[in-house]
Amino acid sequence: MRKTCILLYFTILYIALCTSCGKEPDRHSPLQRHDFDATTTDYVKGRAKTTLSDFTTLWKVGDRFTVIGSDDIPHSCHATQGDTATATFNYDTVPASAVSGPYTAIYPSSVYASASRIILPPSYTSATGALTEAPMYAISQTRELTFHNLCGLACITITGQEYKNLYYVIINADKNINGMFDLENNPDNPDCPQLSYAKGGSTSTILRVIHPTQSNGDFYIPIPAGRYNSLSVYLQTFDNTYANALLNNGSPVTIKQNAITPFILNDLVFRPNSQ
């Protein structure tokens, strides 16, 4: 009888162990989160996406990028904390199995088209003196991602007080500055591809302005790097007045990737809009 009980005990123990070994791991366990640590390489003077605070770049809660790893499936990730130069991002939906590197990430998720293509939007929204969601790219063997800016930034500075009442700023170019762009090898920076126009889009990009956050008239608009024969801006206020201006005095200008190109507009004349 005793031998029978011992045999039964070890039989039950063996079955329990086999059941435990075959059990699927909890996909929502913290060990399965595969969080990412994300930071940015700054534009000139330490200015880059996403939030500007005393010339320091900070992520904000809710910032999202799309990442592709060993499973070749795009996954959206969101920032779990804000007001930090380096932020932790979690998967929106935890993958069914662990995803290993190398990782390719594109910020923000809204511009992602594929691992080799993005869609530059026709409009951005920003507060006066704050930065827009400028597209960025990262590639890494680990879950520590360093993002590089895919575009350059045109910084439109208005010296008069009209900037406090601006409704939107439109930048016009002699070639398409939004639409689909391919990510191509960049001989000057192997960690960040250069943009090559593919299709769609237009030659104008709109910056919609919300309540000012700083006492200056700086407005930042992402533009693909390259040489432009002409750039101009159209500005409109909430009072339905407008102004036009040529940038760089109407001369050709080169926008550099991961750099700010300043354009200072003095003595703008705003006129009533008849429309």
N, C-alpha and C positions, 0 to 999 in steps of 0.2 A: 504493500500500500504506500509506504514511504517513497519507494523508488518511482511509483506511478505519479505521485504528487510532484516529485522533483522534476521528472520528465515533462509533466504538464506545465510547470512553472517556466522551464527554459523554452518550451515551445511557444508559450504566450509572449515571453520576452523577445524571442527571435522575430515573431510576427510584428510586434510593436516597433522594433528597430527597423525592420524592412519598410513598414508603413511610414515611419519618420523620414527615412532616407529618400523615399520616393515622393514625398510631399513637395508641391511647388512652393517656392519661397514667396513670402508676402511682397507683392510688387510695390506696395506703398510703404514699405519699411524705410526708415531714414537711410539705411545702408544702400538702398537701391535708388536714391535720389540723383546721384551723379551731378551734383551742383557744379557750377562754373564760377570762377572768380574773374571778373572782367574789369579792365582798366583801359585807358585811352592814351594814344600819343597825341600830344597837344598841337594845335595850330601855333603859329608864331605868337609870341608873348603869352604862351600858356593858355590860349583860348581854344577850346574844342567842345564838342558835344558832351554833356547834354545841358547842364545848367551852369550858368556863369555866376560865381559868387566871389567877389574880390579877386578876379582874374584866376580863380581856381575852377577847374572843370569838375563837376559833380554829376553822378548819376541821380536819377529820381525814381521813386517807387513806381512800378508799372512800366518802366522802360522794357522793351522787348527786342530780342534778336532771334534769328532763325539759325540753328546749328545743324550740320550734317556730319555724322561720324561713320563708324565702320558699317552701319546698317544701310547707308546710302538713303536714309529717309530724313526729310526735313522735320525738325522739331522746334516748336516755339518755346522760348524761355523768358521768364520775367524776373525783374529785379525785386528782391525781397526787402530791401532797405534803400533809403535815399540819403541825399546830402553827404555822400561819401565818394572819394576819388576812385576807390576800388570797391565794387559791389558784388555781392553774391547773387547769382541767378539760378532759379530752379526751373526744371521742366514744367510747362503748363500741364502736360499729361505724361506721367512716368512711362517710359518705354517698357515694352513687354520683357525685354532682356537688356542686360548691360550693353552700353554702347562705348566702344573704345575709340582712341584716336587713330589717325590724325583727324582733328576737328576743323571744319571750315564754318565760319559764322558771319552773318550779314546783319547789320543794324541799320534802321529799324526793321522789324519783320514785315512791315507794310511795303517795303521796296523789293522784297525777295521775289525773284521769278524762277531762278534755278541756281545751282552751285556756280554757274558761269555767266549769269545774267541778272541784272537788276532793272527796276523800273523807276526812273526819277520822276517824282510827281510834278504836276503842273502848278501846284500851290503848296505853301507852307504857312503855318501859323506861329506867331512869336510875339512876345512882349518887347517893347522898346528896350534896346540894350541887352536883350537875352538872345541866346543862340537857338537856332532851329534844330530839328532832328536831322542833322546832316548825315548822309549815308556813310557807314564805316564797314571795314572788313577785318577779319582776324583769321589766322591759321595757326594751329598749335598741335603738338603731339600730346599735350597734357590738357587738363581742364582749367589751366590758367591762360586766359585769352587776352591778348593785347590788341586793341582795335586801332586801325589806321584809317584816316579819312580818305575816301575815294574821290571827293571833289575838292575844289578850292572854295573859299568864301569871298564873295564880293561884299565889302563892308561899306554901306552907303551912310555917310555922316551928313546930317542936316544941321547947319549951325544956327538957324533961326529957331524961334519958338513954335513954329508950325508942327514940328514933329510930335508935340504933345497931343495933337488933334488928328493925327494921320489915321486913315481907315485902311488903306493898303498901298503897297509899293510894288510896281510892276517893272521888272528888268527885261529889256528887249535886246536880242542879239542878232547877228547876221547868219546864224545857223541854229539848229535845234539844240536846246539846252534841257529838254526833258523828253520822256519817252523811254524806250528800251535801249539799254547799253550793255554790251558784252564786256566781261572782265578778261582782260588780256595780260600776258606777261609784261612786267614792267622792269626793264633793265636797270633802272635807277633805284628800284626798291623791290627786291624779290619777295618781301613779306606783304606787299600790297599791290594788287594788279592795277593797271590803268584802264580807263573807260574808253570804249570805242562805240560810237553811235551805231545802232542796229536798225531801228525802225520806229515809226509812230512819233507822237509828241508834237512839240511846237517850238517856236523861237522866243516865246515869252513865258516867264515864271512869275507867279504872284506871291507876295508875302502879305498875308493878312495880319494886321496889327491888333493886339489886345491891349489891355491897360498897361501903361508903362511901369517898369519895375526899377528903372534907374533914371537919374537926372541927366541923361545925355541923349543925343539923337542918332545913335548907331543902329543900323538895321543890317542883318546878315542874311545873305541869300546864297545857297550852295549852287555852284556852276561847274560843269565838267572842265577839267584842266585843258588848256589849249590856247591857240592864238585867235583872237577875234578882231575882225576889221573894224567893227563898231559895236558899242554898247551904249544903251540909253535907258533912262528911267522915266516912268510916269507915276506921279504921286497924287493921291486924292485924300481929302480930309472928310471928317464927319460933317463939316459945314458945307459939303458939296463944292469945294474949291479944288483946283488942280494946278499942277506945275509939271513941266517937261524939262529934261536936262540931258545933255550928252555927257557921257563919262569919258575921262581922260582927254577932254577937249575935242572929242570926236576922232582922235587918233587911234590906230590899232593898239590893242593891249593883250598881254599874255597873262592868263590865269594859271597859277601854279597849284599842283596838287598839294594838299595838306598845308596850305598857306593862306593867309588873309591878304587880299588886295584892297587897299583903302581907296575910297573915292569921296572926297570932301566937296560938298555942294554949298557954296556961299551965295548969299544974295538971291535966293530963289524968289520968284514972283508968282504968287498963287492967284489965280483968276476964278471968277464964278463959272461953274459948269452949267452950260445952257441945256444939257440933256435932262 
